[in-house]
Amino acid sequence: MTQTTTPGTDAQAPVPQPAPVAAAQSQPAAQGSQAGQYFYGLGRRKCAIAQVRLFPSGDGQILINGRPSREYFGREALDINVQAPLRTIEGSTTYSIIARVIGGGLTGQADAIRLGIARALVVADESSRAALRSRGLLTRDARVKERKKPGLKRARRAPQYTKR
């Protein structure tokens, strides 16, 4: 190996090259990795952000952060809310859904996942847009918590007024 020097500088040491990274080991399907094409949808609600992958050749399983949806939410009402876009479509294709959700509480996360699933279904089949739109599943609920203002106890709650 030859080293080159430029006038007025010391000899430059050879820069070590990083070792090649080993190929990533494939994770099991329960951890969120499946082979094949998927359709992507992003959903937001309050502080929750959900990244949804819709696999068209699936078994109908819904995984949220690596756990089944019933186990993740613990309440049947939230699980039914998440499945609303799939019940609206009722197509011949069964989908497997893998969602990664961060932030917010369980209700906000469920609504974010529902919006992400609806958006992914529109990407998968554009003809489903009208049915999803008529049920309000493609509408982003923009309500978020109002910020606290200076001089107040909460967003609008002022300290109690005392006359004397």
C-alpha positions as CSV (number, residue, x, y, z in Angstrom):
1,M,0.0,0.0,0.0
2,T,1.4,3.4,-1.0
3,Q,0.8,6.5,0.9
4,T,0.7,9.8,-0.8
5,T,1.9,13.0,0.7
6,T,1.1,16.6,-0.3
7,P,3.6,19.4,0.2
8,G,3.3,21.0,3.6
9,T,1.4,18.2,5.3
10,D,2.5,15.1,7.1
11,A,2.0,11.7,5.7
12,Q,-1.7,10.7,5.9
13,A,-2.4,7.5,7.7
14,P,-4.6,5.0,5.8
15,V,-8.3,5.3,6.8
16,P,-9.5,1.9,8.1
17,Q,-12.5,0.6,6.2
18,P,-15.5,-0.6,8.2
19,A,-16.1,-4.3,8.3
20,P,-18.9,-5.5,6.0
21,V,-22.2,-5.8,7.9
22,A,-23.6,-9.3,8.0
23,A,-26.9,-9.8,6.3
24,A,-29.8,-9.1,8.6
25,Q,-31.4,-12.2,9.9
26,S,-35.0,-12.6,9.0
27,Q,-37.4,-12.2,11.9
28,P,-40.4,-14.5,12.3
29,A,-43.8,-13.3,11.0
30,A,-45.0,-12.5,14.5
31,Q,-42.2,-9.8,14.8
32,G,-43.5,-7.9,11.8
33,S,-41.5,-9.2,8.9
34,Q,-43.2,-10.9,6.0
35,A,-42.1,-11.6,2.5
36,G,-44.0,-10.2,-0.4
37,Q,-45.6,-7.0,-1.5
38,Y,-47.6,-4.8,0.9
39,F,-49.6,-1.6,0.8
40,Y,-48.7,1.2,3.2
41,G,-51.0,3.6,5.0
42,L,-50.2,6.2,7.7
43,G,-52.7,7.2,10.3
44,R,-52.6,9.9,13.0
45,R,-55.0,10.7,15.8
46,K,-54.3,13.0,18.8
47,C,-50.6,12.2,19.6
48,A,-50.7,8.6,18.1
49,I,-49.0,7.8,14.8
50,A,-49.6,4.4,13.2
51,Q,-47.6,2.9,10.3
52,V,-49.7,0.2,8.7
53,R,-48.6,-2.5,6.3
54,L,-51.4,-4.4,4.5
55,F,-50.4,-7.8,3.0
56,P,-52.9,-9.0,0.4
57,S,-52.1,-12.7,0.6
58,G,-52.6,-13.1,4.3
59,D,-54.6,-15.0,6.9
60,G,-56.5,-12.1,8.4
61,Q,-54.3,-11.6,11.4
62,I,-53.8,-8.1,12.8
63,L,-50.5,-7.5,14.6
64,I,-49.9,-4.3,16.5
65,N,-46.4,-3.7,17.7
66,G,-45.7,-7.5,17.4
67,R,-48.8,-8.5,19.4
68,P,-52.3,-9.6,18.3
69,S,-54.8,-6.7,18.4
70,R,-57.1,-8.3,21.0
71,E,-54.1,-8.8,23.3
72,Y,-52.7,-5.3,22.6
73,F,-55.9,-3.4,23.3
74,G,-57.5,-5.6,25.9
75,R,-60.9,-4.1,25.1
76,E,-63.1,-5.6,22.4
77,A,-64.6,-2.2,21.5
78,L,-61.2,-0.9,20.4
79,D,-60.5,-4.1,18.4
80,I,-63.9,-3.7,16.6
81,N,-63.0,-0.1,15.8
82,V,-59.7,-1.1,14.2
83,Q,-61.5,-3.7,12.0
84,A,-64.1,-1.3,10.8
85,P,-62.4,-0.6,7.4
86,L,-62.0,-4.4,6.7
87,R,-65.7,-5.0,7.5
88,T,-66.7,-2.2,5.1
89,I,-64.8,-3.6,2.2
90,E,-65.7,-7.3,2.6
91,G,-63.7,-8.3,-0.5
92,S,-62.6,-11.7,-1.7
93,T,-59.1,-11.0,-0.5
94,T,-58.1,-11.5,3.1
95,Y,-55.4,-9.2,4.4
96,S,-52.8,-9.6,7.1
97,I,-52.0,-6.3,8.8
98,I,-48.9,-5.3,10.6
99,A,-49.1,-2.0,12.4
100,R,-46.4,-0.1,14.3
101,V,-47.9,2.6,16.5
102,I,-46.3,5.1,18.8
103,G,-47.6,7.8,21.1
104,G,-50.9,8.6,22.6
105,G,-53.3,6.4,24.5
106,L,-55.1,3.2,23.5
107,T,-58.1,5.0,22.0
108,G,-56.0,7.4,19.9
109,Q,-53.8,4.5,18.8
110,A,-56.9,2.5,17.7
111,D,-58.2,5.4,15.7
112,A,-54.8,6.0,14.1
113,I,-54.6,2.3,13.1
114,R,-58.1,2.5,11.7
115,L,-57.2,5.5,9.5
116,G,-54.0,3.8,8.4
117,I,-55.8,0.6,7.4
118,A,-58.4,2.6,5.4
119,R,-55.7,4.5,3.6
120,A,-53.8,1.3,2.8
121,L,-57.0,-0.3,1.4
122,V,-57.5,2.7,-0.9
123,V,-53.9,2.2,-2.2
124,A,-54.6,-1.5,-2.7
125,D,-58.0,-1.0,-4.4
126,E,-59.0,2.5,-5.6
127,S,-62.6,1.4,-6.0
128,S,-63.0,1.0,-2.3
129,R,-62.6,4.8,-1.7
130,A,-66.3,5.6,-2.0
131,A,-67.4,3.0,0.5
132,L,-64.8,4.0,3.0
133,R,-65.5,7.7,2.5
134,S,-69.2,7.3,3.0
135,R,-68.6,5.7,6.4
136,G,-66.2,8.5,7.4
137,L,-63.2,6.1,7.7
138,L,-60.9,8.3,5.5
139,T,-61.5,11.5,7.5
140,R,-58.6,12.6,9.7
141,D,-59.9,13.7,13.1
142,A,-57.8,16.9,13.6
143,R,-58.8,17.4,17.3
144,V,-55.7,17.5,19.5
145,K,-55.1,18.6,23.1
146,E,-55.0,22.4,23.4
147,R,-51.7,23.8,24.8
148,K,-51.4,25.3,28.2
149,K,-51.2,29.1,28.2
150,P,-49.0,31.2,30.6
151,G,-50.8,32.5,33.7
152,L,-53.4,29.7,33.5
153,K,-53.5,26.4,35.3
154,R,-54.5,24.5,32.2
155,A,-55.4,25.4,28.6
156,R,-58.3,27.6,29.7
157,R,-58.7,27.1,33.5
158,A,-57.7,30.3,35.2
159,P,-56.8,30.6,38.9
160,Q,-59.8,31.1,41.2
161,Y,-60.7,34.8,41.5
162,T,-60.9,36.2,45.1
163,K,-62.5,39.5,45.6
164,R,-61.1,40.1,49.1
